[in-house]
Amino acid sequence: MKLAVFSAKAYDRTYFDHVCTQYPALHIDYHAFALSEETVPLAHDCDAVCVFVNDTLDEPVLRALHANGVRAILLRCAGFNHVHLPTAESLGLFAVAEFAVALVQTLNRKTHRAYNRVREGNFNIEGLLGSTLHGKTVGIIGVGRIGLATARIFHGFGCRLLAHDPFAGEEFRRFGTLVDLDTLLRESEIVSLHCPLTEGTRHLINARTLEIIRPGAMLVNTSRGGLIDSQAIIHALKTQRLGGVALDVYEAESDLFYDDHSGEIIHDDVLMRLMTFPNVLVCGHQGFFTREALTEIATVTLGNLDDFANSRSCRNSLVSQGHVFVQKDTAPVRL
C-alpha cells in the first residue's frame, strides 16, 4: 500500500513515521507541496493520498486522482469544506478546545502585551486590565466534539453557557442551555465558533449578526476562517461593537499560513488592518498543534487507511460506496 502525504511538514513526517512502524506493508511518500491540479502527478501509482486544510480537492483534482489510481483520500484535519463531496459521491478535539480558551484568556488578560512590555523593562500594568471569567456568559456555536470539550472547560471556570446547534445532542444540556443564534449573540460576553464551514454557515458572523451581538463581546474563531466576514468585524472593531477578536483561522489563510513571510511584503490588506487593532489576536492556525493531537492524527489517519485496505468499515468515512455520510443542511452542523 502506497500513500502520498501532501503539504507535509517535518512534524508530520516525525509522527507519521512513528505510527507507520505498525504497518510494515505501508510505504509513505512525503510532499511539501500542496495538492492541486499541478501536483496531482505526484500521486501517480499511489493507493491513497493524505491532505491538509489548504490542499485542493475540487472536481478536477478528484477526477485526476481517480485517473491516477488513487482510491482513498485521508483528511488529517477536522474540516472538510475544501472537499467537493458531490464529485466524491460518482477527523485532536481537546487541543483545539484548550487553544480556544487560551486565546480567550490571552485576549482578556492581555498577557501577550504584558510579555512584550516586561521584556523591554516596562513593568507598568496600566492598560492591561482584564475581567474574571467566572460568571461570564459564553456562547458556543456548534457543540459537536470540539464545541462540547470547549463547553466543559468554560463550565470549569464557572461560566454560564449558551449554545446554538440544530443537531445538538442531550449532553450539552448538562452544562448549559440551547438557544437560537440571535439570543446567543445578544446575551453572550464571549462567542466561540466551533461549527464547520458549509454554504449555510459561510459568513455566519456578518454585518447583520454583529448589529445584534452584545456590545463589547469577545469573538473567538478556531474553526474555519470563512465563518466570519472580515470586513464586517473590522467595522465592528472600529465602532467598538466588538470588545476583542481572537482568530486562529482566516478566510484567505491558504496563501499565508504555515509558511514564513517575515521577510516579505504581505499584500493582504484586510489581515494587515485586523492586526493593527490592539484588541485583536491572530495566530497561524495552530489550535491542533500539540504532541498528543499529532500522534492521534497520524494514528487515526493510518488506521483509516488500514481499514480501507482490508475492506473493513471505517467509522470516520465521509464517503463510501457512493454515499456521503455528512449532513448537508444549510444550518450550522456539528463538528
N, C-alpha and C positions, 0 to 999 in steps of 0.2 A: 504494500500500500504506500503510495507516494502522495505527500501533502506539500502544497506550496503556501507559505505564510507571507502575506503581503503587509506592507507598512511595518516591517519588523524592526524593532529597536534592540539594543544589546540586552535589555532586561527581558524582553520577550524570549530571546534565544536561551538565556540562562534558565528560566523557569520551564519552558517547553522541553529543553534538552533533559532536564532533571526528571520530568514526568515521562518523557519518551522512553526511558530505560525500562518502563513497564510494558512496552510494546515493541519487542525486538523486530517484528516484521514491518515496522513503520519507518520510512525514510522522509526527512523533512528538508525542503529547500527554503531558505530564508531570503526574502527580497525586501530591501529597504524602500523600494518604490511602492507607491500606492497602486492598487488595482484600477485599471482604466482600459479603454479600448486599445491604447498604445502598448500596455504592458500585459495584456491577455496572453500573448505567445509564451510568456514565461511559465504559464501553467500547462504548456503542452505535455501530454502524456501523464499528467497528474490525475490521480483519482479524486482529489478534493482540494479545495482552497480554503484558507483561513483569513478572514478580513477584519478590519477595524472600522472605527466610526467614519473616517473620511475616505474610505475606498468607495469606488463606484460600482453599483450593481443594478444598473438600468437595463432596459431590454436588450440593446446591442451587446453589452458586456455578457449578460446571461446567455444569450444565444451563441456568442463566440466561445464562452467557456464550455457550453454543451458540445459544440462542434470540435473542441479540442479534447473531448473525452472526459471532462470533469463531471462527476455525478453527485457530488455533495459540496455544500457551501456551509462553512462553520463561522459563526459570528462570535468573536471574543469581546463583545460589548453588549450592554443591556438593550439599547435601542435598535430598531430595525427600519427606521424611516428611510434609510438610503437603499433599501431593497425594493425592487419593483415586483411586488408579490403577484400581480396578475400574470406576468410572464413566468414567474417561478411555478405557477399552478400548472400550464400546457405541457442568552444567559448573561459577586462582590458586594451583596446588599449592605452589610454593616459598614464597609469602607465608605461608601457614598453617603449613607445616613450620618455617620460620625463627622464627615467632612462638612456636610451642610450645617451642622450645629457649630462646628469650629469656625465657619465663615460668619455665622450669626454673632458669636462671641467676639471674634476679631473686629468686626464692624461696630458692634455695640460698645465694647470696652476700649476700642482704638489701640489695641496692642501693637499693631503694625506701625502706627505713628509714634508710639512711645519707644519702641525699639530703635527707630531711626534717631529720635531725639537723644536718647541716652548714649548712643554710640558717638554722638558729637559733643558729649559732655553737658547736655541740656537736661536737667532733672526737673524742670518746671512741669507741673501736671495740669496747668490751665489749658482748657480746650480738649481735655481727654475725659470729660465726664460721661459716664455711661449709665445704664439702667440695670436694675435687678431683674433677672428673667423670671424668678418666682412670682406667680400670679398673673403673668402676661398671657394674653390670648394669642395662640399660634394657630394659623390656618394652613392646613396641608392639602394641596390639590393633587389628588392621586394617592390612594392608600393601598397600593399593592405591596409587594415585599419590602421595597426600599422605603416607601412612604410610611408603612407601618413601623418599620425599625426606627425611623425618624420620630414618629409619634411616641414610641416607648421612651426614647431619650429625653424628649421635651417633657414628658409626663414625670420623669425622674427629677426634673428641675422644679416641679410644682406648677407647671403651666396649665392653663385652660386650653383644651384642644378642640378645634373645629376641623372638619374635613369635608371636601366635596369630591365625590366619586360615584357615578351612577352604578358602578359594578362592585361597590364595596361589600365585603363580607361582614359577618357579625363581630369579628374580632376587634375592630376599631372601637366599637361601642363600649368596650371595657375602659377605654381611655378618654373618649370624648363624644362629640355629637356630630352627626352627619347633617349638613345643611346645603342649601343651594349656593351657587357661586357668588351671587350678589351679597347674600348675608355674610358669607365668609369674608369677602373683601371689605365690607362695611365695618365688621367687628374685630378683625384681626390686627394686632400690632406687628406681627411678623407673618409674612406669607411665604411659604416654601413650596416650590414646584417639584412634583415627582410623577408627572404623567408623561406618557410617550408623545412623540410628535406625530400627529395624523393631520389629515385635511381639516378635521373639525377642531383641532387644538392649536393649529398654527396661529401665531399672534393672539393667543388667548389673553395675554396681557397687552392691551391696546389703549387707544385714547378713551374709548367708552368705559372700559373697566377701571382705568386709572381715575376717571372722574368720580367714581363711587367708592374707591378704596379709602380706607380710614386715613385721614390726614396724618402725615408723619410716619406712616407704616414703613417697615423694612421689607424689601423684596429679595428673596434668595432663589437662585436657579442653579441646580446641579444636575438637571435632567437633559434638556435639549435647547439649544440656542434659539431655534425657531419658534419657541413658545412665546417669545417676547418681541414686541415691536420696539426696536432700539430707539428709533426717533421719538416714539411716544414717551419712553421713560426719560429721555433727555429733557423733554419739555416738562415732565412731572418733577424732575430734579431741580430744574431752573425755577419753577414756581413753588418749590418746597412742598409739593403734594406728597412726594416720597421723602422719607427721612433718611433713607440709605438703600443701596443696592449692592448685592454680592453676587458675582457671576463666576461660575466655573465653566460655563459654556457660552458660546456666542454664535449668532446666526451665520456669520461669514467666517467661521474659525478655520475652515479647511485649508485656506491659503497661508495661515499663520501658525496655528497651534502645532506643538511637537517639534518645532524647528527653531533654531537660534537666529533671530533677526536683529540682534542688538547692534550690529554694525551697518544696518541698512536704514533707509528712509521708509517708514511704514505709510502706505498710501490710503489706508482705511480711515477716512476722516471721522466716521461715526465712532469707531472704537477709540480713536485718539481723543475725541471730545469726551466720551464717557470717562476716560482715565484722568481727565483734568479735574473732576469733582473730588473734593476731599472725603466725601461720604460714599464713594464707590470703590469697591474692591473687585479686581479682576484676576482670576487665576487661569492657567492654561489647560483646563480640562484634566485635572489630576485627582479628582474625587475617588477614582478606583485604585489609585497608585499606592497600595500597601503590599508588603510581602505576602500576607495572608490572601489578599484578593488575587494577586498574580498567580499564586500557587493554585488557587481554586479555579481561575480562568483556564490555566493550562490543563488541569486535571479534568474539568468538565468538558472542555473542548475536545481533548483527545479521547475521552470516554464516549462522547457523542459519535466521533468518527469510528471508534471500535464497534459501537452498536450498529452503525450503518454497514460496516464491512462484514459483520456477521449476521446481517439481516434480522437484527433484534429491534424491537420497538424502542424508540427514543422519546422520552417524556419531554424533551426540550425542543421538539420539532416545531418549526413554523409551517413547513410544507412537507407533505409526504404523500406519495402516490396520487398527486394531482389535487390534494385537498389542503387548503390553507387553514392552519389552526390558530387564527388570530381574529379577534373581534374587530370588524372593520366599521364600527359605529363612528359617527361623526362627533360624539361627545367624548370628553376625557375618559380614558380607559386605564386599567391597572397596569403597573409596571413593577 
